[in-house]
Amino acid sequence: MLRLRNLGAVLAAFVAVIGFSNAAFGQGACCHGDGNCSIEASQQDCAVIWDGAWLGAGTLCDVGVCDEDLECEDCGPGAHWIDTCVAGSDNITSEALVGIDRTLDCVADQNLVMRGPVTVLRAIPLDDSVYFPGTRPIDGHLDVIDTEIVQMELTGWGGEVLKAGLFQGNGNVLVATLGNIAEKTTDNAIGESFFDVYFEIYVPDLGYLYNHAAMTLSSEIDCVPPEVGIYVHEIGCIDLYDDPVGGTLIAKLVSPNHNTFPQPAEACCLSDGTDCVEVAAETCAAYEGTTKGRGTSCLGDYDGDGVDEMCEVKSAVPALTGPGAAVLALLLVIAAVVVLRRWRTERA
């Protein structure tokens, strides 16, 4: 059954001129979970049979095709870098911090730190987006690049798994996650990038959960792959259902963000002052948290007050004033007199 929200992916399947195709039957390199490419397959077969990341129609299993890319390896930075960016794929490591709301009040009851690989396809520069027409005016300026997350698999410490990409997920039920990069009208060295993400998240005690409305993540970047790009969902929380099409509302996703090329994790006290998570400093900053420095870790709530010991506000020693200060001064004088008498006695 054709779903309306997947119309963009269906239309894109027939547009080969833009530099890559979403066509399920176009043959292309398929990167397996072990980082190797041993077969050219359709996007559907790559996901369903090989649980892999498809690199686009016409791509081949060349040496290094599945290797992780470096920051800014393919396009940019510089003025009008989008205009000359070539079509291709980006294999990057990423980190996400998402809140799970179990009581449906849009307040996170559990914060999940998740890391893993993401593969993004990008088209050649266009005058306007095929996926999202009207992104930029038709004026002869090739200032838009259509993009697609073909595979994302992030894992958490407690067995949680978040997946995105056409034909990905349990039962290969997920629809396409599409986006684009458009040159910023006020700064030709900046690309305004976004993705409309349709995902599956597995939480052990909740099962497989799905969003019906797209989770839009956006960021401003100056190259691809973007160096430390923080993609943020800025508007509201996201309903999560136990079925990708219908089903029952089970939970909500709160304040998700997605960070490319994350730095080593460190202790981060979130803005509510109670929860401590171990994430990259840039992820912590996106959550308006307070980092505790490289090499630090969350300590746990030893005293049972609901606050991680790393995030405890330690009481300072109160300053002595008035009578207290006078008593302390008297004691110091007495101690000095005692020390002086002992010294004289020993000298005698």
ABEGO torsion letter per residue (X at the ends): XBBAAAAAAAAAAABAAAGBBABAABBBBBBBAAGBBABBBBAAAAAAAAGBBBAEBGBBBBBGAABBBBBGAABOBEBGAAAABBBEBBBBBBBBBBBBBAAGAGBBABBBBBBEBBBBBBBBBBABBAABBGABBBAGBBABBBBBBABBBBBBAAGBBBBBEBGBEBGGABBBBBBBBBBBAABAABBBBBBBBBBBBBBAAAEBBBBABBBBBBBBBABOBBBGBBBBBABEBBBBBABAABEBBABBBBGBBBBBGBBBBBBBBBAAGABBBBBBAAAAAAAGBBBAEBGBBBAEBAAGAGBBAAABBBBBBBBBBEAAAAAAAAAAAAAAAAAAAAAAAAAX
